[in-house]
Amino acid sequence: MGFIALILALTLEQLRPLARDNVVHRAASGFADWIAATTDAGRRQHGVIGWLLVIVSAILAVVLAQALLEAIHPVLVLALHVAVVYFTIGFRQFSHAFTEIQLGLAANDPDGARGALQRWIRRQDPGFVAADLSVTELCRVAISHALIEAHRHVFGPLFWYILLPGATGPILYRGAQFLAARWSCDQGRSGASDRLVVVAGRPSVSAATREPDPSGSEGVPYGWFADQAYRWLDWLPVRLAAAGFAIVGNFEDAVYCWRAASAVHTGEAQRRILLMTGSGALGVRLADPTLEADMRGADRVLEAEAEAGEGTASTNIGSFEWSGVEPDASSLRSAVGLVWRSVVLWILLFSMLTIANWLGR
């Protein structure tokens, strides 16, 4: 049933794209804001309680709805799955902005493309400015943000949909991502739209991205647990998404870049692995110079420790020189192809698991 629901939901989304400010998003925003306003009294555990109230409530609602509909007719359960997948998994929730950037560059209108990129990223980072970006930087930021969005709107929830029973997986993942974004940046109660923890290759200034003080529970941002919970839930999916990029792209370069990114222990590890693997798979330089310098520096530290007998052997990236080309308009088309091939790979895997399940009954 899950595989059929996925195909129907993706088809429906192509025919009728989901509006960003839809009724489910408004209801979830209102409920999350109400829970935060009710439970936030300035202590560490209040963020945990608020997160559990929102996530458990959403999952219980879906479980109870499925049990009720199953008692009426199995077709209604299929309809419920289609609805859940439609609201949690899909390309059109972010692809329109990426297409607008492509069209602007194709029409030799870089200012229009910059405007489209700025409007897109300002949904999560209101302070983002694209006016001073070169075309190369514009393409780099657009591709990086598209890969992150593709993972969070498609690969991440799809993984949990395959893993968990019923329709609870996408609810868990997208709910965790939504709360991490909603309760960041002053806990999202200022009416601002969703914000990702990391946007387009640059860290957010959100207080929720800072590590909480382990010595006490006072003064910890309310959204700290939402941020940590999302990182835990995203740890495996982001690595599977990166593996998918490697399989359908340039495998050797993707693995080399992944290995180099894994040697760095600063910044946002999940974003770094995803973007560097995508960079190798595409043959395009997506990492900013600071990240590449960090990767070279990490290897030098490991080499020094190994020589002193205090560490492991070098990762051999001290001479890391990524030979990919600088991104341009054609790189955007390549990124679209990479994402679509990865989606086909995941769908084929889901179909094989479904067939194996049917044959095993």
Secondary structure, DSSP 8 states (H G I E B T S, - for coil): -HHHHHHHHHHHHHHS---TT-HHHHHHHHHHHHHHHHH-SSBHHHHHHHHHHHHHHHHHHHHHHHHHHHHH-HHHHHHHHHHHHHHHS-STTTHHHHHHHHHHHHTT-HHHHHHHHHHHHTTT-TT---TT--HHHHHHHHHHHHHHHHIIIIIHHHHHHHHSSTTHHHHHHHHHHHHHHHTHHHHTTTS-----SEETTEE---GGGS---TT-SBT--TTHHHHHHHHHHHHHHHHHHHHHHHHHS-HHHHHHHHHHHHT--SS-HHHHHHHHHHHHHHTB--S-HHHHHHHHHHHHHHHHHHHTTSS----S-TT-----B---HHHHHHHHHHHHHHHHHHHHHHHHHHHHHHHT-
